[in-house]
Amino acid sequence: MEGEPTLRLRVFDLNCWAIRYLSKRRQERVRLIGDTLCREGFDLVLLQEVWSERDYSDLRVKLAGCYPFSHYFRSGVIGSGLCVFSRFPILDTLLYQYSLNGYPYMLQHGDWFCGKSVGVSMGVTAPLLSLSLQLHAEYCREKDAYLPHRLVQAWELAQFIRHTSKAADVVLLGGDLNMHPEDVGIRLLRGWTGLRDAFAEARHFEGCKNGCTLVPDNCFTDKSELLPFPLGIRIDYVLYKAISSFTVKCEELKTTTGPAPGTDIPFSDHEAVMATLHIQRQGQPVGATLGTADLALADVVTEARTEVSVGLRAAQRQRYSSGRMAVLALLLLLLQAAAALGILAGLGTEQPFPKLSFCLLAFLALGVLVLATGLHLFHTMEVKILRGTEDQMWMALRALQERP
């Protein structure tokens, strides 16, 4: 009812950059994160890039007294890296892995192997649907080969939120979206779901200028990647929306600003985001907000669909190239097989038969055939997913345009 006490929810979100054997001072930073969470006593903690389950187990043991409920989301070859800690009971969990997630042959990036996902936990607060997630990294803003994949992920995330939030009263999303606030993926996600940005809505803000979470002053960041952005970039978000008879307001938003108190190192190469939300029940249900059907949203969907179409054409070219390579390798193997049969039948020349060179060439052709066939199948699936997303966006755009 109107005037009921307001629930104060304190949320902590951090990309921990805890890659075993690669991240600098990983164990020390994980212990520091655990000590801080114990001391601060947040209500909900959303963590990304906790790649080692041992690190998660250590955190769970340390935080058991303050956060008795937790869950680690497993996916991909090396895991999603997503986990959640809560003071309130977690009633249910769900993991959704995006259809597209980079390329398996881009070993230096590794996004495909971790299986980027969104982890969902349903709690008793409100009830609260909380999501911890990470989208595909950008790596190069000038030549962003992963933009179509990231847009597919943003679209799937938006559709996922729309279909899973029907039983919730409040939706809370925290994570590393790897997109700037003005990027088409963020505008698509927010416009299609009605999510609100805690930084833009906060009554009080304290932290890095413009809410940046990847800043040059951090000793773990790659300074060369931030040269075009002297103040840093904001790619970590806390987004929220209220459904049914609840309202949510962001009272305060903070980011860390470098080294943790009393230490010489920060928690991660990302700054943490800490939001204080006020949740209150209203007198009458206000209904679910699924998006703003206006010309601005239609323009965003059109822009996203255009970028997906560009990615679709690139995937079709890669599929054609890999298919042609597989056919050529198969033809080479057939020619070698014919030559070998001819020699066995006594139709060959009297010259000595170069068995070693013949075998090496056969193995090379076989390897190219297997590799090219695998790439052809992968890009065939990529084409289908991009085309399916393009069709979904076209249907959504038509619905927006026809809506009065």
ChimeraX attribute file (.defattr): number of C-alpha atoms within 10 A of each C-alpha:
attribute: neighborCount
match mode: 1-to-1
recipient: residues
	/A:1	11
	/A:2	10
	/A:3	9
	/A:4	10
	/A:5	11
	/A:6	13
	/A:7	14
	/A:8	16
	/A:9	17
	/A:10	19
	/A:11	21
	/A:12	24
	/A:13	25
	/A:14	28
	/A:15	26
	/A:16	24
	/A:17	23
	/A:18	24
	/A:19	16
	/A:20	15
	/A:21	8
	/A:22	9
	/A:23	15
	/A:24	15
	/A:25	15
	/A:26	20
	/A:27	15
	/A:28	11
	/A:29	20
	/A:30	21
	/A:31	16
	/A:32	18
	/A:33	19
	/A:34	16
	/A:35	14
	/A:36	15
	/A:37	21
	/A:38	16
	/A:39	11
	/A:40	11
	/A:41	17
	/A:42	21
	/A:43	18
	/A:44	21
	/A:45	23
	/A:46	24
	/A:47	26
	/A:48	22
	/A:49	20
	/A:50	23
	/A:51	21
	/A:52	15
	/A:53	16
	/A:54	11
	/A:55	17
	/A:56	21
	/A:57	12
	/A:58	14
	/A:59	19
	/A:60	21
	/A:61	12
	/A:62	16
	/A:63	22
	/A:64	15
	/A:65	11
	/A:66	18
	/A:67	23
	/A:68	15
	/A:69	18
	/A:70	21
	/A:71	18
	/A:72	21
	/A:73	20
	/A:74	20
	/A:75	18
	/A:76	15
	/A:77	10
	/A:78	16
	/A:79	20
	/A:80	28
	/A:81	31
	/A:82	30
	/A:83	25
	/A:84	26
	/A:85	26
	/A:86	23
	/A:87	19
	/A:88	15
	/A:89	16
	/A:90	21
	/A:91	11
	/A:92	12
	/A:93	16
	/A:94	12
	/A:95	19
	/A:96	17
	/A:97	18
	/A:98	20
	/A:99	17
	/A:100	22
	/A:101	24
	/A:102	23
	/A:103	18
	/A:104	14
	/A:105	11
	/A:106	11
	/A:107	10
	/A:108	7
	/A:109	14
	/A:110	17
	/A:111	20
	/A:112	19
	/A:113	20
	/A:114	18
	/A:115	26
	/A:116	27
	/A:117	27
	/A:118	24
	/A:119	26
	/A:120	25
	/A:121	21
	/A:122	21
	/A:123	19
	/A:124	13
	/A:125	16
	/A:126	19
	/A:127	14
	/A:128	19
	/A:129	26
	/A:130	25
	/A:131	26
	/A:132	27
	/A:133	27
	/A:134	24
	/A:135	23
	/A:136	27
	/A:137	20
	/A:138	16
	/A:139	13
	/A:140	10
	/A:141	11
	/A:142	7
	/A:143	9
	/A:144	12
	/A:145	15
	/A:146	20
	/A:147	23
	/A:148	24
	/A:149	24
	/A:150	25
	/A:151	26
	/A:152	26
	/A:153	27
	/A:154	24
	/A:155	24
	/A:156	19
	/A:157	21
	/A:158	21
	/A:159	15
	/A:160	14
	/A:161	21
	/A:162	17
	/A:163	11
	/A:164	13
	/A:165	20
	/A:166	14
	/A:167	13
	/A:168	20
	/A:169	22
	/A:170	23
	/A:171	23
	/A:172	20
	/A:173	23
	/A:174	26
	/A:175	24
	/A:176	24
	/A:177	22
	/A:178	21
	/A:179	23
	/A:180	16
	/A:181	16
	/A:182	8
	/A:183	12
	/A:184	21
	/A:185	26
	/A:186	20
	/A:187	21
	/A:188	24
	/A:189	23
	/A:190	22
	/A:191	22
	/A:192	24
	/A:193	24
	/A:194	20
	/A:195	23
	/A:196	20
	/A:197	17
	/A:198	24
	/A:199	20
	/A:200	13
	/A:201	15
	/A:202	18
	/A:203	12
	/A:204	12
	/A:205	19
	/A:206	15
	/A:207	18
	/A:208	20
	/A:209	15
	/A:210	14
	/A:211	25
	/A:212	23
	/A:213	28
	/A:214	24
	/A:215	26
	/A:216	21
	/A:217	15
	/A:218	21
	/A:219	15
	/A:220	20
	/A:221	15
	/A:222	13
	/A:223	16
	/A:224	9
	/A:225	13
	/A:226	15
	/A:227	11
	/A:228	10
	/A:229	13
	/A:230	11
	/A:231	18
	/A:232	22
	/A:233	22
	/A:234	22
	/A:235	19
	/A:236	26
	/A:237	27
	/A:238	25
	/A:239	22
	/A:240	24
	/A:241	22
	/A:242	27
	/A:243	21
	/A:244	18
	/A:245	19
	/A:246	20
	/A:247	18
	/A:248	22
	/A:249	19
	/A:250	25
	/A:251	17
	/A:252	19
	/A:253	24
	/A:254	20
	/A:255	22
	/A:256	21
	/A:257	20
	/A:258	24
	/A:259	16
	/A:260	16
	/A:261	12
	/A:262	6
	/A:263	10
	/A:264	9
	/A:265	18
	/A:266	21
	/A:267	28
	/A:268	27
	/A:269	25
	/A:270	26
	/A:271	29
	/A:272	25
	/A:273	26
	/A:274	23
	/A:275	24
	/A:276	21
	/A:277	22
	/A:278	17
	/A:279	21
	/A:280	21
	/A:281	21
	/A:282	15
	/A:283	12
	/A:284	11
	/A:285	12
	/A:286	13
	/A:287	12
	/A:288	18
	/A:289	15
	/A:290	19
	/A:291	17
	/A:292	15
	/A:293	18
	/A:294	13
	/A:295	12
	/A:296	12
	/A:297	19
	/A:298	22
	/A:299	14
	/A:300	21
	/A:301	26
	/A:302	19
	/A:303	15
	/A:304	24
	/A:305	23
	/A:306	15
	/A:307	18
	/A:308	23
	/A:309	17
	/A:310	13
	/A:311	22
	/A:312	22
	/A:313	14
	/A:314	16
	/A:315	21
	/A:316	17
	/A:317	14
	/A:318	18
	/A:319	23
	/A:320	15
	/A:321	14
	/A:322	23
	/A:323	21
	/A:324	15
	/A:325	19
	/A:326	24
	/A:327	15
	/A:328	16
	/A:329	22
	/A:330	17
	/A:331	14
	/A:332	17
	/A:333	19
	/A:334	13
	/A:335	12
	/A:336	17
	/A:337	13
	/A:338	12
	/A:339	15
	/A:340	17
	/A:341	13
	/A:342	13
	/A:343	14
	/A:344	10
	/A:345	9
	/A:346	10
	/A:347	11
	/A:348	14
	/A:349	9
	/A:350	8
	/A:351	6
	/A:352	7
	/A:353	12
	/A:354	8
	/A:355	10
	/A:356	9
	/A:357	10
	/A:358	14
	/A:359	12
	/A:360	11
	/A:361	15
	/A:362	18
	/A:363	13
	/A:364	13
	/A:365	20
	/A:366	17
	/A:367	14
	/A:368	19
	/A:369	23
	/A:370	14
	/A:371	14
	/A:372	22
	/A:373	20
	/A:374	15
	/A:375	22
	/A:376	23
	/A:377	14
	/A:378	17
	/A:379	23
	/A:380	17
	/A:381	16
	/A:382	23
	/A:383	21
	/A:384	14
	/A:385	17
	/A:386	25
	/A:387	17
	/A:388	13
	/A:389	21
	/A:390	22
	/A:391	13
	/A:392	14
	/A:393	20
	/A:394	15
	/A:395	12
	/A:396	17
	/A:397	21
	/A:398	12
	/A:399	13
	/A:400	17
	/A:401	13
	/A:402	9
	/A:403	9
	/A:404	7
